[in-house]
Structure formats: structure tokens, C-alpha cells
Amino acid sequence: QVQLVESGGGSLQAGGSLRLSCTASGNIHDINYMEWYRQPPGNQRELVATITRGGSTNYADFVKGRFTISRDNDKHTVYLQMNSLQPEDTAVYFCMMAILSLQPQPYSDDYWGQGTQVTVSS
């Protein structure tokens, strides 16, 4: 019923920047928190950043000062601005949103994007 579509990934050299976007569509009444995760090759998925409905943010230590999470509530979109990228940032990046739907009845659930690849070379 809800679809999350990500864009903005790609390949670049160390020190460069990328901006990821994730837009939700479907049976959406409101979105609580939005998050970005990443999964490096051969490793577990890890939380990168969180932004609440009111705009409060939280970052993992390994991206603090380099990445910025933001959201556009009208567009049901979350962004991740990534600066000073390093090879260790190479991963598949996933967005996640906690979404409230009203039909067929009020219900909240977490939804995930398909993932977008970010590859940083030295």
C-alpha cells in the first residue's frame, strides 16, 4: 500500500558529495520519524541518521559533522546530504519511514526503500 523510492546514489571519489532522496507514496496520512540506514558490503545494516516529525535529528558518530538529514513533510520526502565522503562510506543506503494510514482503519507501520548504492573510491 505504501511505496518508498530512493534516488541520488552513485560512484564518486573520496572527498566528494552526494544528496540522497527518498519519497513515499500511497496510503499515507502522516509520517512520524524518518531514518537513513546503510549496509556496507558483508556487514550488518546500521542506523545513519534520524529525523522526527518536529525536525529533531540524531546522527551516528561516524557521520556526524559530514552528513545532514532533512525532510519535506508536504512532499513525504527525506533527504540525506553527504559531504566529505570516504571509502568506508561505501554501502547500500536505505530510507525508512514510520507511516500512519487511516484506511481501511488507523494503522502505523515502518516502511523501507529499495536501497541505493553509494560507492566511494580512494
Sequence and secondary structure as in RCSB ss.txt:
>XXXX:A:sequence
QVQLVESGGGSLQAGGSLRLSCTASGNIHDINYMEWYRQPPGNQRELVATITRGGSTNYADFVKGRFTISRDNDK
HTVYLQMNSLQPEDTAVYFCMMAILSLQPQPYSDDYWGQGTQVTVSS
>XXXX:A:secstr
 EEEEEE  EEEETT  EEEEEEEEES SEEEEEEEEEE TTS  EEEEEE TT  EEE TTTTTTEEEEEETTT
TEEEEEE S  GGG EEEEEEEEEEE SSS EEEEEE   EEEEEE 
